[in-house]
Amino acid sequence: MARERAQLRIGEIVFGGEKYLMCVPLVSKTMDRLVEDATAAMKFAPDLFEWRADHFEAYPEPEAILAGLQALRTAIGNIPILFTTRHFLEDGASDISDSQKFGLIDHISNTGMVELIDIEQRYGPECLLAWSRKLHSRGIRLIISHHNFKRKMNRTEILKVLQAGQDWGADINKMIVKASSFSELADFSDVIHEARNSFLKIPVIAGVVGKASPLMRVLGDYLGSDMTFVAAGDSRSHTSQIHINEMRRFRDRIHLSQ
C-alpha cells in the first residue's frame, strides 16, 4: 500500500501537497536583467523562484550578490526563493573555490531573504549535516542535490543517493539523472516510488535529461516529483525546460492542473 507523500510547507506553498509546484530559475547576468526577468515571470504566478547566482556576472562577490538578492526580493514580494550556487562539475556556470561558495552561502543565509538553499551531495555527510544544522538555526530549509547527466543510474545507486540525502540532513532531496528512453524514465520513476513507499520521509524534486525529459516535466507529480523547473521567458537554466504557460496548457488539456 502506498504511503502518503511527505510534506513540507514553505510559506504559502507545500512540497508534497496536492499541487505540483512550478519553479522559475533565474539565470540573469546583471541586476537590471534579474529584476526584469523576475518581474516578467510574476505575471505567470510561479510557486517559487530559483536564483542561479552562479550565472550572475558579479558572482561570487558577497556584497554584489546581496544587492541582487535585495532587488529580487523587492520585485517578487513574499514568493519563496531557492538560492543556488551550482557546482561547476554539475552544470554550474562558474568555477569557484569551496571556501568562496560556502562563504557566500553563509553570508546570504544570514539575511532572512531566502527560504531554501541548494547544496550538492558531493560535499559529503560531515559538511552537509553541519550546514543543515546551521541553516535550520537561521530558518532556512536545505535541498541536497545530485546531478548525473552522463549515464543511467541503476536501482541500487538511486536508492543510495536518496537515502544519503535524507540521512545527511536534507529537507528535500533533489535528483537529476539521464534517461534516454521512456523505459529508462519508467525505471527511474519506479525506484522513486519504491523509496517513497519504504524509507523516504522528505519531499523529492526529481528530473531527467535526455529524450524523456519533457514527459517527466509534464507528468512529474505522477512519476515521483513534487516540483519541476519551468521557463517564464527566453532564458532557461536547462534547454529542456518548458514555458510555464505551455506546461499549464498541457496539464489543463489532460486534466492534471490543480
Backbone as JSON, one array per atom type, in Angstrom:
{
  "sequence": "MARERAQLRIGEIVFGGEKYLMCVPLVSKTMDRLVEDATAAMKFAPDLFEWRADHFEAYPEPEAILAGLQALRTAIGNIPILFTTRHFLEDGASDISDSQKFGLIDHISNTGMVELIDIEQRYGPECLLAWSRKLHSRGIRLIISHHNFKRKMNRTEILKVLQAGQDWGADINKMIVKASSFSELADFSDVIHEARNSFLKIPVIAGVVGKASPLMRVLGDYLGSDMTFVAAGDSRSHTSQIHINEMRRFRDRIHLSQ",
  "N": [[0.84, -1.2, 0.0], [0.6, 2.19, -0.88], [2.27, 4.86, 0.71], [1.3, 8.04, 2.14], [2.52, 11.04, 0.66], [5.46, 12.66, 1.88], [5.34, 15.86, 3.38], [6.17, 19.34, 3.18], [5.97, 22.54, 4.31], [6.57, 25.69, 2.93], [6.36, 28.86, 3.48], [3.64, 29.94, 1.69], [3.42, 27.72, 0.11], [3.37, 24.14, -0.48], [5.47, 21.48, -0.47], [5.01, 18.27, -1.71], [2.33, 18.37, -1.41], [-1.07, 18.77, -2.62], [-0.74, 20.24, -4.93], [1.24, 20.39, -7.83], [4.29, 21.75, -7.86], [5.7, 24.64, -9.47], [8.68, 25.98, -10.45], [10.53, 28.82, -11.28], [13.62, 29.24, -12.69], [16.15, 31.71, -12.38], [18.55, 33.06, -14.4], [19.95, 35.33, -14.8], [22.37, 37.79, -15.75], [22.98, 40.38, -14.92], [22.04, 42.91, -12.48], [19.93, 44.59, -13.29], [18.79, 43.04, -15.33], [18.08, 40.81, -13.84], [16.0, 41.79, -12.21], [14.22, 42.56, -14.23], [13.69, 40.06, -15.47], [12.55, 38.61, -13.36], [10.32, 40.2, -12.74], [8.88, 40.05, -15.14], [8.28, 37.32, -15.09], [6.53, 37.16, -12.99], [3.91, 37.62, -13.83], [2.98, 35.17, -14.56], [2.58, 33.84, -12.27], [4.37, 31.98, -10.7], [5.19, 29.28, -8.41], [7.49, 29.4, -6.89], [10.8, 30.9, -7.0], [13.99, 30.11, -8.33], [17.12, 31.37, -7.73], [19.8, 31.22, -9.69], [22.65, 31.92, -8.8], [25.2, 31.52, -9.72], [25.28, 32.28, -12.35], [25.36, 35.0, -12.35], [27.03, 38.03, -13.11], [28.68, 39.23, -11.22], [29.25, 37.28, -9.45], [31.44, 35.39, -7.32], [31.01, 37.55, -5.48], [30.17, 38.62, -2.35], [28.79, 41.04, -1.43], [27.78, 42.15, -3.77], [26.12, 40.09, -4.63], [24.34, 40.1, -2.5], [23.13, 42.61, -2.89], [21.85, 42.09, -5.32], [20.08, 40.11, -4.46], [18.47, 41.55, -2.67], [17.22, 43.3, -4.46], [15.84, 41.45, -6.01], [14.11, 40.31, -4.09], [12.5, 42.54, -3.52], [11.24, 42.8, -5.97], [9.65, 40.48, -6.23], [8.13, 40.15, -3.98], [6.7, 38.18, -1.43], [7.14, 35.63, -2.44], [8.62, 32.42, -2.3], [12.2, 31.97, -2.33], [14.65, 29.99, -3.78], [17.97, 29.6, -3.29], [20.82, 29.12, -5.2], [24.09, 28.01, -5.78], [25.46, 26.63, -8.09], [27.6, 23.83, -8.47], [30.48, 23.71, -10.52], [31.07, 21.3, -11.85], [28.63, 20.13, -11.97], [27.01, 21.23, -13.9], [27.24, 23.92, -13.36], [27.65, 27.49, -13.86], [29.94, 28.9, -13.29], [33.25, 28.48, -12.08], [34.26, 28.23, -8.9], [36.04, 28.42, -5.74], [35.63, 26.11, -2.97], [35.68, 27.42, -0.53], [34.93, 30.0, -1.25], [32.34, 29.49, -2.18], [30.97, 28.49, 0.13], [31.4, 30.56, 1.88], [29.86, 32.53, 0.67], [27.3, 31.35, 0.83], [27.04, 31.31, 3.61], [26.95, 34.05, 4.12], [24.63, 34.88, 2.7], [22.66, 33.32, 3.86], [22.26, 34.5, 6.27], [20.67, 36.66, 5.9], [17.91, 36.55, 5.97], [16.35, 36.54, 3.71], [16.03, 34.41, 1.97], [14.4, 31.28, 1.48], [15.09, 28.67, 0.93], [18.02, 26.73, 0.35], [20.28, 25.28, -1.91], [22.56, 22.65, -1.82], [25.14, 20.6, -3.06], [25.24, 17.0, -3.04], [27.76, 15.94, -3.26], [29.49, 17.0, -1.39], [29.47, 15.55, 0.95], [28.76, 13.78, 4.12], [29.64, 15.0, 6.62], [30.06, 17.74, 6.08], [27.51, 18.44, 5.03], [25.66, 17.78, 7.05], [26.47, 19.58, 9.01], [25.9, 22.01, 7.72], [23.15, 21.71, 7.4], [22.25, 21.88, 10.08], [23.11, 24.49, 10.66], [21.69, 26.07, 8.77], [19.05, 25.47, 9.48], [18.96, 26.67, 11.99], [18.81, 29.24, 11.2], [16.39, 29.45, 10.04], [16.08, 28.37, 7.49], [15.54, 26.05, 4.86], [17.1, 23.06, 3.67], [18.04, 21.88, 0.51], [19.36, 19.0, -0.72], [21.28, 18.1, -3.41], [21.73, 16.03, -6.32], [23.29, 15.42, -9.34], [23.42, 13.69, -12.33], [24.32, 13.67, -15.4], [25.33, 12.08, -17.36], [24.95, 9.3, -17.55], [22.67, 6.49, -17.26], [21.42, 5.68, -14.06], [21.47, 2.88, -11.87], [19.06, 0.9, -9.97], [20.03, 0.4, -7.32], [21.97, 2.41, -7.02], [20.4, 4.74, -7.23], [18.66, 4.5, -5.02], [20.57, 4.6, -3.0], [21.53, 7.24, -3.22], [19.2, 8.71, -2.61], [18.71, 7.84, 0.01], [21.04, 8.72, 1.28], [20.86, 11.53, 0.99], [18.65, 12.1, 2.65], [19.64, 11.1, 5.13], [21.78, 12.79, 5.53], [20.85, 15.26, 6.22], [19.0, 16.62, 4.56], [16.13, 18.59, 3.83], [14.68, 18.42, 1.6], [15.06, 16.2, -1.06], [16.91, 16.38, -4.06], [17.2, 15.1, -7.29], [18.66, 14.5, -10.35], [18.85, 12.69, -13.28], [20.15, 10.84, -16.12], [18.02, 9.88, -18.76], [17.45, 8.11, -21.46], [15.37, 6.99, -22.78], [11.84, 6.14, -22.77], [11.5, 3.85, -21.32], [13.69, 3.87, -19.58], [13.02, 6.13, -18.12], [10.67, 5.21, -16.89], [11.79, 3.22, -15.28], [13.31, 4.81, -13.5], [11.27, 6.29, -12.27], [9.89, 4.19, -11.0], [11.74, 3.47, -9.01], [11.91, 5.78, -7.45], [9.3, 5.84, -6.4], [9.39, 3.46, -5.0], [11.25, 4.13, -3.01], [9.83, 6.19, -1.73], [7.7, 4.74, -0.69], [8.88, 3.18, 1.19], [11.38, 4.01, 2.84], [11.7, 6.8, 2.6], [11.23, 10.0, 3.93], [11.0, 12.62, 3.31], [10.26, 15.32, 0.98], [10.65, 15.17, -2.66], [12.48, 16.39, -5.4], [12.58, 15.53, -8.6], [14.1, 14.75, -11.71], [14.88, 14.34, -15.23], [17.41, 14.22, -17.78], [17.69, 14.17, -21.33], [15.95, 12.23, -23.89], [13.51, 11.68, -22.67], [12.91, 13.79, -21.06], [10.89, 15.96, -21.44], [8.45, 14.59, -20.93], [8.78, 13.8, -18.28], [8.81, 16.3, -17.06], [6.21, 17.32, -17.55], [4.52, 15.37, -16.43], [5.52, 14.97, -13.93], [4.63, 14.91, -11.21], [3.17, 12.58, -11.09], [5.11, 10.79, -11.62], [6.85, 10.85, -9.55], [7.92, 13.26, -8.56], [7.85, 16.31, -6.67], [8.02, 18.85, -7.6], [8.75, 20.91, -10.45], [11.03, 22.47, -12.78], [10.49, 25.38, -14.65], [10.35, 27.5, -17.55], [10.0, 31.06, -17.95], [10.36, 32.94, -19.79], [12.78, 33.95, -22.23], [15.18, 32.87, -21.3], [16.74, 30.01, -19.78], [17.63, 27.62, -17.26], [18.19, 25.12, -18.06], [18.09, 23.63, -21.26], [15.87, 22.02, -21.81], [13.7, 22.89, -20.39], [10.28, 23.71, -20.07], [8.02, 26.28, -21.07], [6.2, 27.98, -18.55], [3.54, 28.68, -19.06], [2.86, 27.07, -21.25], [3.22, 24.6, -20.06], [1.09, 24.56, -18.2], [-1.03, 24.66, -20.0], [-0.79, 22.17, -21.32], [-1.24, 20.48, -19.13], [-3.8, 21.25, -18.36], [-5.21, 20.37, -20.59], [-5.04, 17.61, -20.36], [-6.26, 17.34, -18.01], [-4.87, 17.72, -15.55], [-4.21, 19.88, -14.02], [-3.98, 21.69, -10.91]],
  "CA": [[0.0, 0.0, 0.0], [1.4, 3.39, -0.99], [2.18, 5.81, 1.82], [1.09, 9.42, 1.76], [3.77, 11.74, 0.42], [5.96, 13.57, 2.9], [5.02, 17.24, 3.06], [6.96, 20.39, 3.79], [5.42, 23.85, 3.99], [7.48, 26.82, 2.82], [5.47, 29.99, 3.25], [2.29, 29.59, 1.22], [3.43, 26.53, -0.75], [3.6, 22.87, 0.21], [6.1, 20.38, -1.2], [4.35, 17.03, -1.38], [0.9, 18.61, -1.26], [-1.92, 18.45, -3.77], [-0.32, 21.0, -6.1], [2.54, 20.16, -8.44], [4.9, 23.06, -7.81], [6.45, 25.09, -10.64], [9.74, 26.91, -10.03], [11.2, 29.53, -12.38], [15.03, 29.57, -12.43], [16.63, 32.98, -12.92], [19.97, 32.92, -14.77], [20.28, 36.68, -15.25], [23.77, 38.14, -15.53], [23.09, 41.69, -14.29], [20.95, 43.21, -11.56], [18.79, 45.11, -14.05], [18.14, 41.93, -16.02], [17.48, 39.97, -12.81], [14.72, 42.4, -11.85], [13.35, 42.47, -15.41], [13.26, 38.68, -15.67], [11.65, 38.24, -12.26], [9.08, 40.96, -12.9], [8.15, 39.46, -16.27], [7.79, 36.0, -14.7], [5.48, 37.29, -11.98], [2.56, 37.58, -14.42], [2.59, 33.78, -14.7], [2.34, 33.34, -10.91], [5.07, 30.74, -10.33], [5.11, 28.97, -6.99], [8.74, 29.88, -6.29], [11.89, 31.22, -7.9], [15.36, 29.73, -8.01], [18.14, 32.27, -8.26], [21.06, 30.57, -10.01], [23.6, 33.02, -8.62], [26.44, 31.24, -10.45], [25.22, 32.94, -13.65], [25.45, 36.44, -12.14], [28.36, 38.45, -13.53], [29.47, 39.61, -10.05], [29.44, 36.07, -8.63], [30.73, 35.17, -6.06], [31.23, 38.68, -4.58], [29.02, 38.6, -1.42], [28.0, 42.26, -1.35], [27.06, 42.29, -5.04], [25.04, 39.09, -4.6], [23.35, 40.6, -1.55], [22.38, 43.68, -3.54], [20.96, 41.44, -6.27], [19.03, 39.43, -3.7], [17.56, 42.57, -2.16], [16.42, 43.77, -5.6], [14.94, 40.35, -6.37], [13.06, 40.21, -3.08], [11.59, 43.66, -3.73], [10.48, 42.58, -7.21], [8.73, 39.34, -6.2], [7.36, 40.09, -2.74], [6.95, 37.08, -0.48], [7.28, 34.33, -3.1], [9.86, 31.79, -1.82], [13.41, 31.96, -3.16], [15.66, 28.95, -3.66], [19.26, 30.17, -3.65], [21.68, 28.05, -5.69], [25.42, 28.29, -6.33], [25.69, 25.3, -8.64], [28.98, 23.39, -8.66], [30.88, 23.74, -11.93], [31.03, 19.95, -12.41], [27.24, 19.69, -12.05], [26.38, 22.17, -14.82], [27.34, 25.29, -12.89], [28.13, 28.43, -14.87], [31.23, 29.47, -12.89], [34.06, 27.6, -11.24], [34.81, 28.95, -7.76], [36.54, 27.53, -4.7], [34.66, 25.74, -1.94], [35.65, 28.46, 0.5], [34.11, 31.09, -1.79], [30.95, 29.03, -2.22], [30.35, 28.4, 1.45], [31.4, 31.9, 2.42], [28.69, 33.2, 0.1], [26.11, 30.75, 1.44], [26.98, 31.8, 4.99], [26.56, 35.45, 4.05], [23.26, 35.01, 2.23], [21.73, 32.65, 4.78], [22.06, 35.37, 7.43], [19.91, 37.86, 5.51], [16.47, 36.38, 6.14], [15.67, 36.8, 2.43], [15.82, 33.19, 1.19], [13.73, 30.21, 2.22], [15.71, 27.4, 0.59], [19.35, 26.75, -0.24], [20.68, 24.02, -2.54], [23.97, 22.26, -1.74], [25.29, 19.31, -3.73], [25.56, 15.84, -2.2], [29.18, 15.62, -3.41], [30.27, 17.52, -0.26], [29.58, 14.51, 1.96], [27.9, 13.87, 5.32], [30.09, 15.92, 7.67], [29.78, 19.09, 5.61], [26.09, 18.67, 4.83], [24.99, 17.78, 8.35], [26.8, 20.85, 9.66], [25.14, 23.07, 7.06], [21.74, 21.51, 7.73], [22.01, 22.45, 11.41], [23.29, 25.94, 10.6], [20.58, 26.67, 8.04], [17.84, 25.34, 10.29], [19.02, 27.68, 13.05], [18.51, 30.52, 10.55], [15.05, 29.36, 9.47], [16.19, 28.03, 6.07], [15.48, 24.63, 4.54], [18.19, 22.6, 2.81], [17.89, 20.91, -0.57], [20.61, 18.32, -1.1], [21.07, 17.75, -4.81], [22.64, 15.12, -7.01], [23.06, 15.5, -10.79], [24.21, 12.78, -13.16], [23.83, 13.92, -16.76], [26.11, 11.31, -18.32], [24.56, 7.9, -17.73], [21.56, 5.98, -16.45], [21.8, 5.12, -12.77], [20.65, 1.7, -11.58], [18.19, 0.97, -8.78], [20.82, 0.47, -6.1], [22.59, 3.74, -6.97], [19.36, 5.75, -6.97], [18.24, 4.35, -3.62], [21.67, 5.05, -2.16], [21.54, 8.7, -3.26], [18.03, 9.21, -1.87], [18.92, 7.56, 1.43], [22.11, 9.6, 1.77], [20.33, 12.89, 1.12], [17.84, 12.15, 3.87], [20.49, 10.88, 6.31], [22.77, 13.86, 5.67], [20.23, 16.5, 6.67], [18.15, 17.29, 3.59], [14.69, 18.76, 4.0], [14.17, 17.99, 0.3], [16.03, 15.56, -1.95], [16.82, 16.68, -5.49], [17.98, 14.13, -8.05], [18.5, 14.58, -11.79], [19.62, 11.62, -13.91], [19.96, 10.7, -17.56], [17.04, 8.88, -19.21], [17.47, 8.21, -22.92], [14.18, 6.34, -23.34], [10.71, 6.09, -21.85], [11.73, 2.72, -20.45], [14.6, 4.3, -18.52], [12.25, 7.03, -17.26], [9.79, 4.36, -16.07], [12.63, 2.59, -14.26], [13.63, 5.85, -12.52], [10.04, 6.56, -11.52], [9.62, 3.04, -10.13], [12.64, 3.48, -7.85], [11.49, 6.89, -6.58], [8.11, 5.39, -5.68], [9.84, 2.45, -4.04], [11.84, 4.84, -1.87], [8.75, 6.89, -1.03], [6.84, 3.77, -0.02], [9.64, 2.42, 2.18], [12.16, 4.73, 3.85], [11.85, 8.24, 2.39], [10.33, 10.8, 4.76], [11.12, 14.01, 2.88], [9.85, 15.51, -0.41], [11.63, 14.89, -3.72], [12.48, 17.05, -6.71], [13.2, 14.56, -9.49], [14.05, 15.11, -13.11], [15.79, 13.61, -16.11], [17.86, 14.84, -19.02], [17.59, 13.18, -22.41], [14.73, 12.23, -24.69], [12.3, 11.55, -21.84], [12.79, 14.94, -20.17], [9.61, 16.66, -21.46], [7.4, 13.8, -20.29], [9.0, 13.89, -16.84], [8.43, 17.63, -16.6], [4.76, 17.49, -17.58], [3.86, 14.38, -15.57], [6.44, 14.69, -12.83], [3.97, 14.58, -9.94], [2.76, 11.18, -11.17], [6.31, 9.96, -11.76], [7.61, 10.85, -8.31], [8.49, 14.55, -8.19], [6.96, 17.29, -6.07], [8.24, 20.16, -8.22], [9.52, 20.94, -11.69], [11.55, 23.77, -13.17], [9.84, 25.86, -15.87], [10.8, 28.8, -18.05], [8.97, 32.11, -18.0], [10.88, 33.91, -20.75], [13.71, 33.37, -23.2], [16.32, 32.21, -20.66], [16.47, 28.79, -19.05], [18.82, 27.02, -16.67], [18.44, 23.94, -18.89], [17.38, 23.82, -22.53], [14.64, 21.22, -21.91], [12.61, 23.44, -19.58], [9.08, 24.11, -20.81], [7.46, 27.53, -20.57], [5.18, 27.72, -17.54], [2.21, 28.79, -19.65], [2.65, 25.86, -22.05], [3.07, 23.49, -19.1], [-0.28, 24.58, -17.68], [-1.94, 24.31, -21.09], [-0.73, 20.72, -21.48], [-1.86, 19.82, -17.98], [-5.23, 21.52, -18.47], [-5.76, 19.53, -21.64], [-5.18, 16.23, -19.86], [-6.96, 17.43, -16.72], [-3.93, 17.47, -14.45], [-3.92, 21.09, -13.26], [-4.61, 21.79, -9.61]],
  "C": [[0.88, 1.25, 0.0], [1.19, 4.29, 0.22], [1.84, 7.19, 1.27], [2.45, 10.09, 1.58], [4.16, 12.61, 1.61], [5.7, 15.0, 2.45], [5.93, 18.2, 3.81], [6.39, 21.73, 3.34], [6.52, 24.9, 4.0], [6.62, 28.04, 2.5], [4.09, 29.51, 2.87], [2.27, 28.34, 0.35], [3.76, 25.29, 0.07], [4.25, 21.89, -0.76], [5.45, 19.09, -0.75], [2.86, 17.18, -1.16], [0.13, 18.26, -2.52], [-1.43, 19.12, -5.05], [1.08, 20.61, -6.54], [3.21, 21.51, -8.6], [5.73, 23.36, -9.06], [7.39, 26.21, -10.23], [10.4, 27.51, -11.27], [12.65, 29.83, -12.0], [15.4, 30.89, -13.1], [18.13, 32.87, -13.15], [20.51, 34.26, -15.29], [21.72, 37.03, -14.88], [23.95, 39.48, -14.82], [21.91, 41.93, -13.37], [19.72, 43.72, -12.3], [18.04, 43.97, -14.74], [17.48, 40.98, -15.01], [16.1, 40.5, -12.43], [13.74, 42.31, -13.02], [12.81, 41.06, -15.59], [12.26, 38.25, -14.59], [10.3, 38.93, -12.4], [8.24, 40.39, -14.03], [7.55, 38.11, -15.9], [6.62, 36.08, -13.73], [4.08, 37.2, -12.57], [2.06, 36.15, -14.63], [2.38, 33.09, -13.34], [3.05, 32.02, -10.61], [4.97, 30.52, -8.82], [6.35, 29.44, -6.23], [9.74, 30.2, -7.39], [13.16, 30.55, -7.4], [16.27, 30.8, -8.58], [19.43, 31.48, -8.42], [22.15, 31.64, -9.99], [24.91, 32.79, -9.37], [26.45, 31.83, -11.86], [25.42, 34.46, -13.55], [26.87, 36.91, -12.41], [29.26, 38.84, -12.34], [29.73, 38.44, -9.1], [30.92, 35.74, -8.5], [30.91, 36.31, -5.03], [30.01, 38.83, -3.65], [28.17, 39.87, -1.44], [27.21, 42.5, -2.64], [25.9, 41.31, -5.1], [23.94, 39.54, -3.64], [22.5, 41.71, -2.17], [21.41, 43.11, -4.56], [19.79, 40.76, -5.57], [18.01, 40.43, -3.16], [16.65, 43.08, -3.28], [15.42, 42.7, -6.02], [13.8, 40.24, -5.37], [12.04, 41.34, -3.22], [10.68, 43.4, -4.93], [9.4, 41.51, -7.06], [7.92, 39.24, -4.9], [7.72, 38.89, -1.9], [7.01, 35.7, -1.13], [8.62, 33.7, -2.67], [10.99, 31.82, -2.84], [14.28, 30.77, -2.77], [16.97, 29.53, -4.16], [20.23, 29.05, -4.0], [22.99, 28.61, -6.23], [25.93, 26.96, -6.91], [27.17, 25.02, -8.89], [29.29, 23.3, -10.16], [30.77, 22.36, -12.59], [29.63, 19.37, -12.47], [26.42, 20.72, -12.83], [26.33, 23.59, -14.29], [27.96, 26.19, -13.95], [29.51, 28.98, -14.57], [31.95, 28.51, -11.96], [34.71, 28.41, -10.13], [35.3, 27.94, -6.72], [35.43, 27.19, -3.7], [34.56, 26.81, -0.87], [34.84, 29.67, 0.03], [32.63, 30.71, -1.78], [30.31, 29.08, -0.84], [30.42, 29.72, 2.21], [30.19, 32.68, 1.95], [27.41, 32.65, 0.71], [25.94, 31.23, 2.87], [26.46, 33.23, 5.02], [25.07, 35.59, 3.72], [22.26, 34.4, 3.23], [21.49, 33.45, 6.06], [21.16, 36.57, 7.14], [18.42, 37.76, 5.8], [15.68, 36.54, 4.85], [15.51, 35.57, 1.55], [15.22, 32.12, 2.09], [14.4, 28.86, 2.05], [17.1, 27.63, 0.03], [19.71, 25.35, -0.73], [22.18, 23.82, -2.34], [24.1, 20.84, -2.28], [25.72, 18.21, -2.76], [27.04, 15.49, -2.24], [30.0, 16.08, -2.21], [30.29, 16.58, 0.94], [28.86, 14.8, 3.26], [28.36, 14.9, 6.34], [29.76, 17.36, 7.31], [28.27, 19.36, 5.59], [25.31, 18.67, 6.14], [25.25, 19.08, 9.1], [26.0, 22.0, 9.05], [23.65, 22.93, 7.3], [21.41, 22.13, 9.08], [22.1, 23.98, 11.37], [22.11, 26.61, 9.9], [19.28, 26.58, 8.82], [17.81, 26.39, 11.4], [18.7, 29.07, 12.51], [17.16, 30.51, 9.84], [15.02, 29.02, 7.99], [16.18, 26.52, 5.9], [16.56, 24.27, 3.51], [17.71, 21.6, 1.76], [19.27, 20.31, -0.83], [20.41, 17.72, -2.48], [22.15, 16.82, -5.35], [22.28, 15.16, -8.49], [24.0, 14.53, -11.5], [23.67, 12.86, -14.58], [24.43, 12.97, -17.79], [25.62, 9.89, -18.56], [23.33, 7.57, -16.88], [22.13, 5.42, -15.14], [20.9, 3.92, -12.47], [19.91, 1.86, -10.26], [18.99, 1.17, -7.51], [21.44, 1.85, -5.94], [21.57, 4.82, -6.62], [18.9, 5.69, -5.51], [19.31, 4.87, -2.67], [21.72, 6.58, -2.1], [20.38, 9.27, -2.45], [18.17, 8.99, -0.37], [19.97, 8.51, 2.0], [21.61, 11.02, 1.95], [19.52, 13.04, 2.4], [18.71, 12.04, 5.12], [21.43, 12.05, 6.57], [22.13, 15.23, 5.9], [19.34, 17.22, 5.69], [16.73, 17.44, 4.11], [13.96, 18.33, 2.73], [15.32, 17.35, -0.46], [15.82, 16.06, -3.37], [17.73, 15.72, -6.24], [17.63, 14.24, -9.53], [19.42, 13.54, -12.42], [19.38, 11.63, -15.42], [18.95, 9.6, -17.84], [16.89, 9.04, -20.72], [16.26, 7.57, -23.58], [13.06, 6.4, -22.31], [10.86, 4.92, -20.88], [12.64, 3.11, -19.28], [13.9, 5.29, -17.58], [11.32, 6.23, -16.34], [10.58, 3.68, -14.96], [12.95, 3.58, -13.14], [12.42, 6.14, -11.64], [9.72, 5.43, -10.55], [10.47, 3.09, -8.86], [12.28, 4.63, -6.9], [10.27, 6.47, -5.76], [8.45, 4.31, -4.65], [10.42, 3.12, -2.79], [10.77, 5.56, -1.05], [7.91, 5.93, -0.18], [7.57, 2.95, 1.04], [10.29, 3.34, 3.2], [12.09, 6.25, 3.76], [10.78, 9.03, 3.14], [10.41, 12.28, 4.44], [10.66, 14.12, 1.42], [11.01, 15.3, -1.38], [11.4, 15.83, -4.9], [13.25, 16.11, -7.63], [13.07, 15.03, -10.93], [15.01, 14.26, -13.91], [16.24, 14.53, -17.24], [17.86, 13.75, -20.09], [16.22, 13.23, -23.05], [13.45, 12.23, -23.86], [12.05, 12.78, -20.97], [11.44, 15.65, -20.24], [8.47, 15.9, -20.77], [7.53, 13.87, -18.77], [8.55, 15.24, -16.32], [6.92, 17.78, -16.53], [4.06, 16.59, -16.57], [4.66, 14.07, -14.31], [5.77, 14.3, -11.53], [3.48, 13.14, -9.93], [3.97, 10.24, -11.21], [7.24, 10.06, -10.56], [8.16, 12.16, -7.83], [7.44, 15.48, -7.62], [7.05, 18.66, -6.72], [8.95, 19.97, -9.55], [9.99, 22.35, -11.96], [10.97, 24.15, -14.53], [10.43, 27.2, -16.28], [9.64, 29.79, -17.99], [9.4, 33.24, -18.95], [11.82, 33.21, -21.7], [14.83, 32.56, -22.55], [15.87, 31.02, -19.83], [17.76, 28.33, -18.39], [19.15, 25.69, -17.33], [17.56, 24.03, -20.13], [16.05, 23.08, -22.61], [13.49, 21.79, -21.1], [11.51, 24.0, -20.46], [8.55, 25.42, -20.22], [6.29, 27.23, -19.63], [3.77, 27.78, -18.11], [1.88, 27.56, -20.49], [2.47, 24.64, -21.15], [1.64, 23.43, -18.59], [-1.29, 24.25, -18.76], [-1.97, 22.8, -21.32], [-1.49, 20.03, -20.35], [-3.37, 20.08, -17.93], [-5.88, 20.56, -19.47], [-5.94, 18.09, -21.19], [-5.67, 16.19, -18.42], [-6.06, 17.11, -15.54], [-3.65, 18.73, -13.63], [-4.66, 21.09, -11.94], [-5.19, 23.18, -9.45]]
}
